[in-house]
């Protein structure tokens, strides 16, 4: 899944490079450019979520939850 997202992001970057020179010449190209930018941002966000979930999973495993006892509430 991660490799597919990275590959898709690179494809979007190539599309953006090709469309960059036509932005000023055509309204359709400008709209297409904006659409590709949004799609790339979505893919990057998905990739960040995948990476974050792995990192958070490792952190949670390192620090086990401390169970609270009833007496812990009265110590304060």
C-alpha positions in Angstrom: 0.0 0.0 0.0 2.8 2.4 0.9 4.7 1.7 -2.2 1.6 2.3 -4.3 1.0 5.7 -2.7 4.6 6.8 -3.2 4.4 5.7 -6.9 1.1 7.6 -7.3 2.6 10.7 -5.7 5.6 10.6 -8.1 3.1 10.2 -11.1 1.2 13.3 -9.9 4.5 15.3 -9.6 5.3 14.4 -13.3 1.9 15.5 -14.3 2.3 18.8 -12.5 5.6 19.4 -14.2 4.1 18.8 -17.6 1.1 21.1 -16.8 3.1 23.9 -15.2 4.0 25.4 -18.5 0.4 25.5 -19.8 -1.3 27.1 -16.7 -1.3 30.6 -18.1 -2.3 29.6 -21.6 -5.5 27.7 -20.9 -8.2 27.8 -18.3 -8.8 24.0 -18.7 -5.1 23.3 -18.0 -5.2 25.5 -14.9 -8.2 23.7 -13.6 -6.6 20.3 -14.3 -3.4 21.5 -12.6 -5.4 22.5 -9.5 -7.2 19.1 -9.5 -3.9 17.2 -9.7 -2.5 19.3 -6.8 -5.5 18.4 -4.7 -5.1 14.7 -5.6 -1.4 14.8 -4.7 -2.2 16.4 -1.3 -4.8 13.7 -0.6 -2.3 11.0 -1.4 0.4 12.6 0.8 -2.1 12.8 3.7 -2.9 9.1 3.3 0.8 8.3 3.3 1.3 10.4 6.5 -1.6 8.6 8.1 0.0 5.2 7.3 3.3 6.3 8.7 1.8 7.9 11.8 -0.2 4.8 12.6 2.9 2.7 12.5 4.8 5.1 14.7 2.0 5.4 17.2 1.7 1.7 17.4 5.3 1.3 18.3 5.1 4.1 20.9 2.0 2.5 22.5 3.8 -0.8 22.8 6.8 0.8 24.5 4.7 2.6 27.1 2.1 0.3 28.5 -1.0 1.9 30.1 -0.9 2.3 33.8 -4.0 1.1 35.5 -5.5 3.6 38.0 -6.6 2.4 41.3 -9.4 4.0 43.3 -6.9 5.3 45.9 -5.0 7.2 43.1 -8.0 9.6 42.8 -7.9 10.4 46.5 -4.2 11.0 46.8 -4.5 14.4 45.1 
